């Protein structure tokens, strides 16, 4: 399938809407503002200003609104898997061109805010499309850019996002669950959700951005009812090895940032990311203003920041 994405101005988007008004269909996917379906092409306009043309007639229709360069081949994100130094499983040949579910997480090192895990299925015929949407290693993208891109990814791919808020995190952690075990449980659950959504189809592989050795990962989840094992691979720097993991990383960050915005509103201050000395001072101020119980609800209580904040609070009393 040919996929073409154009970035169009507001006037150009209105022209697209007018041209396909009689072919308009309802699409409730996140970020979609207009969709139309012809016999051989689907046209979708997103809030970001991107207009996607999918199908055999994509080049014909897209060329009416902008300059189109079509590359019907699937381009891998990296030239070869071996060009990136990683730890983990040896990936199959041409792995970047395969149909893969990727998973990644964020928020594990942040005192405030949740842990979020996302899994995304990118079949081989959508890899080029996802790349054209700008999906790449999230370390190369700003938070604002990821928030902008996330709706396009969610509209294009099957995904699952899990958000573990700190009230629940603290409850689980206090029972002796390590952060590694918590992450493994979340990854397994997100992957299972995506597999259920795409069934009876199956990905060629599943790639987890490695945070634990395979044996340790499966030991963490050995008591779960359903464990995803088939064709699962682990690798560090997985965002650079397949766009599915890059997309998952963006969605996980998007969910984290949305939750941080809500928590900041409740706290009455723009919460600092990470776990630095600035976070210690902010935690102490929140403790003084809103109390220990409130701080406990929005933070990872076992982090060293808590005791540092306690010292600061005692000094001010």
Sine and cosine of phi, psi and omega as CSV:
sin_phi,cos_phi,sin_psi,cos_psi,sin_omega,cos_omega
0.00,0.00,0.70,-0.71,0.05,-1.00
-1.00,0.09,0.73,-0.68,0.04,-1.00
-0.82,-0.57,0.81,-0.59,0.01,-1.00
-0.78,-0.63,0.72,-0.69,0.03,-1.00
-0.85,-0.53,0.81,-0.59,0.07,-1.00
-0.90,-0.44,0.62,-0.78,0.14,-0.99
-0.99,-0.11,0.93,-0.37,-0.11,-0.99
-0.89,-0.45,0.47,-0.88,0.05,-1.00
-0.96,0.29,0.15,-0.99,0.01,-1.00
-0.87,0.50,-0.67,0.74,0.01,-1.00
-0.90,0.44,-0.66,0.75,0.01,-1.00
-0.92,0.40,-0.62,0.79,0.05,-1.00
-0.89,0.45,-0.64,0.77,0.05,-1.00
-0.89,0.45,-0.58,0.82,0.04,-1.00
-0.91,0.42,-0.65,0.76,0.04,-1.00
-0.89,0.46,-0.71,0.70,-0.01,-1.00
-0.86,0.51,-0.69,0.73,0.00,-1.00
-0.91,0.42,-0.65,0.76,-0.06,-1.00
-0.91,0.42,-0.54,0.84,-0.09,-1.00
-0.90,-0.44,0.35,0.94,-0.05,-1.00
-0.83,0.55,-0.63,0.78,-0.05,-1.00
-0.97,0.25,-0.17,0.99,0.01,-1.00
-0.95,-0.31,0.16,0.99,-0.10,-1.00
-0.89,0.46,0.66,-0.76,0.08,-1.00
-0.79,-0.62,0.34,-0.94,-0.01,-1.00
-1.00,0.09,0.76,-0.65,0.08,-1.00
-0.72,-0.69,0.88,-0.47,-0.05,-1.00
-0.99,-0.14,0.20,0.98,-0.03,-1.00
-0.92,0.40,0.51,-0.86,-0.01,-1.00
-0.84,0.55,0.70,-0.71,0.09,-1.00
1.00,0.10,-0.13,0.99,-0.04,-1.00
-1.00,0.08,0.78,-0.63,0.03,-1.00
-0.94,-0.35,-0.28,0.96,0.01,-1.00
-0.31,-0.95,0.60,-0.80,0.08,-1.00
-0.56,-0.83,0.58,-0.81,0.03,-1.00
-0.63,-0.78,0.49,-0.87,-0.03,-1.00
-0.73,-0.69,0.89,-0.46,0.13,-0.99
-0.99,-0.14,-0.02,-1.00,-0.04,-1.00
-0.90,0.43,-0.52,0.85,-0.08,-1.00
-0.78,-0.62,0.22,0.97,0.01,-1.00
-0.38,-0.92,0.59,-0.81,0.10,-0.99
-0.91,-0.41,0.72,-0.69,-0.01,-1.00
-0.90,-0.43,0.78,-0.63,-0.01,-1.00
-0.74,-0.67,0.77,-0.63,0.07,-1.00
-0.96,-0.30,0.74,-0.68,0.00,-1.00
-0.94,-0.33,0.34,-0.94,0.00,-1.00
-0.85,0.53,-0.48,0.88,-0.02,-1.00
-0.94,0.34,-0.19,0.98,-0.05,-1.00
0.99,-0.10,-0.06,1.00,0.06,-1.00
-0.98,0.19,0.64,-0.77,0.06,-1.00
-0.85,-0.53,0.84,-0.54,-0.09,-1.00
-0.96,-0.28,0.75,-0.66,0.07,-1.00
-0.90,-0.44,0.86,-0.51,-0.06,-1.00
-0.80,-0.60,0.75,-0.66,0.06,-1.00
0.81,-0.59,0.01,-1.00,-0.04,-1.00
-0.87,0.49,-0.51,0.86,-0.02,-1.00
-1.00,-0.09,0.25,0.97,-0.08,-1.00
-0.86,0.51,-0.72,0.69,-0.04,-1.00
-0.91,0.42,-0.67,0.74,-0.01,-1.00
-0.85,0.52,-0.74,0.67,-0.08,-1.00
-0.97,0.23,-0.66,0.75,-0.03,-1.00
-0.90,0.44,-0.56,0.83,-0.03,-1.00
-0.91,0.42,-0.25,0.97,0.05,-1.00
-0.96,0.27,-0.29,0.96,-0.12,-0.99
-0.84,-0.54,-0.10,0.99,0.03,-1.00
-0.03,-1.00,0.15,-0.99,0.01,-1.00
-0.96,0.26,0.77,-0.64,-0.10,-0.99
-0.87,-0.49,0.78,-0.62,0.17,-0.99
-0.90,-0.44,0.92,-0.40,-0.09,-1.00
-0.98,-0.18,0.77,-0.64,0.13,-0.99
-0.82,-0.58,0.98,-0.18,-0.10,-1.00
-0.97,0.23,-0.18,0.98,0.04,-1.00
-0.99,0.14,0.40,-0.92,0.03,-1.00
-1.00,0.03,0.81,-0.59,-0.04,-1.00
-0.99,-0.15,0.80,-0.61,0.01,-1.00
-0.95,0.30,0.44,-0.90,-0.04,-1.00
-0.94,0.34,-0.52,0.86,0.07,-1.00
-0.79,-0.61,0.41,-0.91,-0.05,-1.00
-0.87,0.49,-0.73,0.69,0.07,-1.00
-0.56,-0.83,0.43,-0.90,0.06,-1.00
-0.89,0.46,-0.50,0.86,-0.08,-1.00
-0.96,0.27,-0.19,0.98,-0.03,-1.00
-0.97,0.25,-0.16,0.99,-0.01,-1.00
-0.89,-0.45,0.77,-0.64,0.02,-1.00
-0.99,0.16,0.91,-0.41,-0.04,-1.00
-0.75,-0.66,0.22,-0.98,0.14,-0.99
-0.87,-0.50,0.62,-0.78,0.00,-1.00
0.73,-0.68,-0.46,-0.89,-0.06,-1.00
-0.95,0.31,0.49,-0.87,0.15,-0.99
-0.98,0.21,0.83,-0.55,-0.08,-1.00
-1.00,0.09,0.50,-0.87,0.03,-1.00
-0.89,0.46,0.34,-0.94,0.04,-1.00
-0.86,0.51,0.64,-0.77,0.01,-1.00
0.84,0.54,0.57,0.82,-0.06,-1.00
-0.85,0.52,-0.60,0.80,-0.05,-1.00
-0.90,0.44,-0.24,0.97,0.00,-1.00
-0.98,-0.21,0.06,1.00,-0.06,-1.00
-1.00,0.04,0.25,-0.97,0.10,-1.00
-0.99,0.10,0.89,-0.45,-0.19,-0.98
-0.67,-0.74,0.61,-0.79,0.27,-0.96
-0.99,-0.13,0.83,-0.56,0.04,-1.00
-0.93,-0.37,0.51,-0.86,0.04,-1.00
-0.68,-0.73,0.53,-0.85,-0.01,-1.00
-0.41,-0.91,0.22,-0.97,-0.02,-1.00
-0.65,-0.76,0.27,-0.96,0.11,-0.99
-0.52,-0.86,0.17,-0.99,0.03,-1.00
1.00,-0.02,-0.05,1.00,-0.08,-1.00
-0.94,0.33,-0.44,0.90,-0.02,-1.00
-0.98,-0.20,0.12,0.99,-0.04,-1.00
-0.99,-0.15,0.77,-0.64,0.03,-1.00
-0.92,0.39,-0.73,0.69,0.07,-1.00
-1.00,-0.02,0.41,-0.91,0.10,-0.99
1.00,0.08,0.23,-0.97,-0.15,-0.99
-1.00,0.05,0.12,-0.99,0.31,-0.95
-1.00,-0.06,0.76,-0.65,0.04,-1.00
-0.84,-0.53,0.67,-0.74,0.03,-1.00
-0.81,-0.59,0.68,-0.73,0.05,-1.00
-0.76,-0.65,0.56,-0.83,0.13,-0.99
-0.79,-0.61,0.68,-0.74,-0.06,-1.00
-0.70,-0.71,0.72,-0.70,0.07,-1.00
-0.99,-0.16,0.86,-0.51,0.09,-1.00
-0.87,-0.50,0.98,-0.19,0.07,-1.00
-0.94,0.35,0.32,-0.95,-0.09,-1.00
-0.85,0.53,-0.55,0.84,-0.04,-1.00
-0.98,0.19,0.00,1.00,0.05,-1.00
-0.91,-0.42,0.00,1.00,-0.05,-1.00
-0.88,0.48,-0.72,0.69,-0.01,-1.00
-0.88,0.47,-0.67,0.74,0.02,-1.00
-0.86,0.51,-0.74,0.67,-0.03,-1.00
-0.90,0.45,-0.60,0.80,0.06,-1.00
-0.92,0.40,-0.62,0.78,0.01,-1.00
-0.92,0.38,-0.41,0.91,0.09,-1.00
-0.97,0.26,-0.12,0.99,0.06,-1.00
0.99,-0.10,0.19,0.98,-0.03,-1.00
-0.94,0.35,0.80,-0.60,0.06,-1.00
-0.35,-0.94,-0.04,-1.00,-0.01,-1.00
-0.73,0.68,0.84,-0.55,-0.08,-1.00
-0.89,0.45,-0.36,0.93,0.03,-1.00
-0.92,0.39,-0.27,0.96,0.02,-1.00
-0.99,-0.11,0.06,1.00,-0.06,-1.00
-0.85,-0.52,0.53,-0.85,0.09,-1.00
-0.98,0.18,0.32,-0.95,0.06,-1.00
-0.85,0.52,-0.66,0.75,-0.01,-1.00
-0.88,0.48,-0.64,0.77,0.00,-1.00
-0.92,0.39,-0.63,0.78,0.00,-1.00
-0.93,0.38,-0.61,0.79,0.06,-1.00
-0.89,0.45,-0.60,0.80,0.02,-1.00
-0.94,0.35,-0.62,0.78,-0.09,-1.00
-0.98,0.18,-0.49,0.87,-0.14,-0.99
-0.81,0.59,-0.72,0.70,0.00,-1.00
-0.86,0.50,-0.58,0.82,0.04,-1.00
-0.91,0.41,-0.65,0.76,0.03,-1.00
-0.90,0.43,-0.72,0.70,-0.03,-1.00
-0.90,0.43,-0.52,0.86,0.02,-1.00
-0.97,0.24,-0.38,0.93,-0.11,-0.99
-0.98,-0.18,-0.39,0.92,-0.16,-0.99
-0.77,-0.63,0.39,-0.92,0.17,-0.99
-0.99,0.16,0.75,-0.66,-0.12,-0.99
-0.52,-0.86,0.21,-0.98,0.16,-0.99
-0.62,-0.79,0.71,-0.70,0.07,-1.00
-0.84,-0.54,0.79,-0.62,0.05,-1.00
-0.89,-0.45,0.73,-0.69,0.01,-1.00
-0.87,-0.50,0.90,-0.44,0.04,-1.00
-0.98,-0.21,0.98,-0.21,-0.03,-1.00
-0.95,0.31,0.37,-0.93,-0.17,-0.99
-0.93,0.36,-0.44,0.90,0.09,-1.00
-0.85,0.52,-0.73,0.69,0.02,-1.00
-0.95,0.31,-0.64,0.77,0.02,-1.00
-0.84,0.54,-0.73,0.68,-0.02,-1.00
-0.89,0.45,-0.60,0.80,0.03,-1.00
-0.90,0.45,-0.72,0.69,-0.01,-1.00
-0.93,0.37,-0.70,0.72,-0.04,-1.00
-0.89,0.46,-0.59,0.81,-0.01,-1.00
-0.93,0.37,-0.30,0.95,0.03,-1.00
-1.00,0.04,0.06,1.00,0.07,-1.00
0.98,-0.20,0.09,1.00,0.03,-1.00
-0.97,0.24,0.80,-0.60,0.08,-1.00
-0.97,0.25,0.31,-0.95,0.04,-1.00
-0.90,0.44,-0.56,0.83,0.05,-1.00
-0.88,0.48,-0.67,0.74,0.01,-1.00
-0.91,0.41,-0.67,0.74,0.02,-1.00
-0.88,0.48,-0.70,0.71,0.01,-1.00
-0.89,0.46,-0.69,0.72,-0.01,-1.00
-0.87,0.49,-0.67,0.74,0.03,-1.00
-0.88,0.47,-0.66,0.75,-0.01,-1.00
-0.93,0.37,-0.68,0.73,0.03,-1.00
-0.87,0.50,-0.75,0.67,-0.02,-1.00
-0.85,0.52,-0.67,0.74,-0.02,-1.00
-0.92,0.39,-0.69,0.72,0.01,-1.00
-0.90,0.44,-0.68,0.73,0.02,-1.00
-0.89,0.46,-0.67,0.74,0.02,-1.00
-0.89,0.46,-0.65,0.76,0.04,-1.00
-0.85,0.53,-0.72,0.69,-0.03,-1.00
-0.92,0.39,-0.68,0.73,0.04,-1.00
-0.86,0.51,-0.65,0.76,0.03,-1.00
-0.90,0.43,-0.63,0.78,-0.04,-1.00
-0.93,0.36,-0.57,0.82,-0.07,-1.00
-1.00,-0.07,-0.12,0.99,-0.01,-1.00
-0.83,0.56,0.61,-0.79,0.18,0.98
-1.00,0.08,0.02,1.00,0.06,-1.00
-0.90,0.43,0.43,-0.90,0.08,-1.00
-0.73,-0.69,0.56,-0.83,0.08,-1.00
-0.96,0.28,0.35,-0.94,0.12,-0.99
-0.93,0.37,-0.63,0.77,-0.01,-1.00
-0.55,-0.84,0.27,-0.96,0.17,-0.99
-0.85,-0.52,0.74,-0.68,-0.01,-1.00
-0.84,-0.54,0.87,-0.50,0.04,-1.00
-0.97,-0.24,0.77,-0.64,0.09,-1.00
-0.91,0.41,0.93,-0.36,-0.25,-0.97
-0.93,0.38,0.82,-0.57,0.13,-0.99
-0.85,-0.53,-0.09,1.00,0.04,-1.00
-0.44,-0.90,0.44,-0.90,0.08,-1.00
-0.90,0.44,0.44,-0.90,-0.04,-1.00
-0.78,0.63,-0.75,0.66,-0.04,-1.00
-0.87,0.49,-0.67,0.74,0.00,-1.00
-0.92,0.39,-0.68,0.73,0.00,-1.00
-0.84,0.54,-0.75,0.66,-0.06,-1.00
-0.96,0.28,-0.43,0.90,0.11,-0.99
-0.92,0.38,-0.62,0.79,0.02,-1.00
-0.86,0.51,-0.59,0.80,-0.13,-0.99
-0.94,-0.33,0.28,0.96,-0.11,-0.99
-0.88,0.48,-0.39,0.92,-0.03,-1.00
-0.99,-0.13,0.08,1.00,0.03,-1.00
-0.96,0.29,0.52,-0.86,-0.03,-1.00
-0.88,0.47,-0.73,0.69,-0.02,-1.00
-0.83,-0.56,0.81,-0.59,-0.04,-1.00
-0.87,-0.49,0.81,-0.59,0.01,-1.00
-0.99,0.14,0.89,-0.46,-0.05,-1.00
-0.80,-0.59,-0.47,0.88,-0.17,-0.99
-0.93,0.38,0.83,-0.55,0.07,-1.00
0.83,0.55,0.57,0.83,0.02,-1.00
-1.00,0.02,0.77,-0.64,0.04,-1.00
-0.86,-0.50,0.47,-0.88,0.03,-1.00
-0.83,-0.56,0.67,-0.74,0.09,-1.00
-0.37,-0.93,0.59,-0.80,0.18,-0.98
-0.97,0.26,0.33,-0.94,-0.02,-1.00
0.81,0.59,0.56,0.83,-0.09,-1.00
-0.90,0.44,-0.41,0.91,0.04,-1.00
-0.86,0.51,-0.46,0.89,-0.03,-1.00
-1.00,0.00,-0.09,1.00,-0.08,-1.00
-0.98,-0.21,-0.42,0.91,0.06,-1.00
-0.41,-0.91,0.66,-0.75,-0.06,-1.00
-0.90,0.43,-0.35,0.94,0.01,-1.00
-0.90,0.45,-0.63,0.77,0.03,-1.00
-0.95,0.30,-0.62,0.78,0.07,-1.00
-0.87,0.50,-0.68,0.74,0.03,-1.00
-0.91,0.42,-0.65,0.76,0.02,-1.00
-0.90,0.44,-0.64,0.76,0.01,-1.00
-0.88,0.47,-0.65,0.76,0.01,-1.00
-0.91,0.41,-0.69,0.73,0.00,-1.00
-0.92,0.38,-0.61,0.79,0.04,-1.00
-0.90,0.44,-0.68,0.73,0.02,-1.00
-0.91,0.41,-0.65,0.76,0.04,-1.00
-0.84,0.54,-0.74,0.68,0.00,-1.00
-0.91,0.42,-0.64,0.77,0.03,-1.00
-0.88,0.47,-0.72,0.69,-0.03,-1.00
-0.91,0.42,-0.63,0.78,0.03,-1.00
-0.89,0.46,-0.69,0.73,0.02,-1.00
-0.92,0.40,-0.63,0.77,0.03,-1.00
-0.89,0.46,-0.61,0.79,0.05,-1.00
-0.88,0.48,-0.69,0.72,-0.01,-1.00
-0.92,0.40,-0.66,0.75,0.02,-1.00
-0.92,0.39,-0.61,0.79,0.02,-1.00
-0.89,0.46,-0.63,0.77,0.03,-1.00
-0.90,0.44,-0.67,0.74,0.03,-1.00
-0.91,0.41,-0.62,0.78,-0.05,-1.00
-0.98,0.22,-0.34,0.94,-0.02,-1.00
0.97,0.23,0.31,0.95,0.02,-1.00
-0.46,-0.89,0.54,-0.84,0.04,-1.00
-0.95,0.31,0.95,-0.31,-0.09,-1.00
-0.92,0.40,0.67,-0.74,0.00,-1.00
-0.99,0.15,0.69,-0.72,0.08,-1.00
-0.98,0.18,0.30,-0.96,0.05,-1.00
1.00,0.08,-0.41,-0.91,-0.06,-1.00
-0.54,-0.84,0.66,0.75,-0.08,-1.00
-1.00,0.09,-0.05,-1.00,0.07,-1.00
-0.89,0.47,-0.51,0.86,0.06,-1.00
-0.88,0.47,-0.62,0.78,0.02,-1.00
-0.91,0.42,-0.63,0.77,0.04,-1.00
-0.83,0.55,-0.75,0.66,-0.04,-1.00
-0.91,0.41,-0.64,0.77,0.02,-1.00
-0.91,0.41,-0.66,0.76,0.02,-1.00
-0.89,0.46,-0.67,0.75,0.01,-1.00
-0.89,0.46,-0.66,0.75,-0.01,-1.00
-0.92,0.39,-0.65,0.76,0.04,-1.00
-0.90,0.43,-0.65,0.76,0.03,-1.00
-0.85,0.53,-0.71,0.71,0.00,-1.00
-0.93,0.36,-0.62,0.78,-0.09,-1.00
-0.99,0.16,-0.63,0.78,-0.15,-0.99
-0.85,-0.53,-0.09,1.00,0.08,-1.00
0.99,-0.11,0.32,-0.95,-0.04,-1.00
-0.90,0.44,-0.65,0.76,-0.06,-1.00
-0.89,0.46,-0.65,0.76,0.02,-1.00
-0.91,0.42,-0.72,0.70,0.01,-1.00
-0.86,0.51,-0.66,0.75,0.02,-1.00
-0.84,0.54,-0.61,0.79,-0.08,-1.00
-0.95,0.30,-0.36,0.93,-0.07,-1.00
-0.92,-0.39,0.07,1.00,-0.08,-1.00
-0.80,-0.60,0.28,-0.96,0.15,-0.99
-1.00,0.02,0.99,-0.11,-0.27,-0.96
-0.88,0.48,-0.48,0.88,-0.06,-1.00
-0.98,0.17,-0.14,0.99,0.03,-1.00
-0.89,0.45,0.45,-0.89,0.01,-1.00
-0.88,0.48,-0.37,0.93,0.00,-1.00
-0.84,0.54,-0.53,0.85,-0.04,-1.00
-0.88,0.47,-0.75,0.66,-0.01,-1.00
-0.93,0.38,-0.57,0.82,0.05,-1.00
-0.91,0.41,-0.63,0.78,0.05,-1.00
-0.92,0.39,-0.61,0.79,0.01,-1.00
-0.87,0.50,-0.66,0.75,0.03,-1.00
-0.88,0.48,-0.70,0.72,-0.01,-1.00
-0.91,0.42,-0.64,0.77,0.01,-1.00
-0.90,0.44,-0.70,0.71,-0.01,-1.00
-0.90,0.45,-0.54,0.84,0.03,-1.00
-0.92,0.38,-0.52,0.86,-0.06,-1.00
-1.00,0.05,-0.23,0.97,-0.02,-1.00
-0.99,0.17,0.00,0.00,0.00,0.00
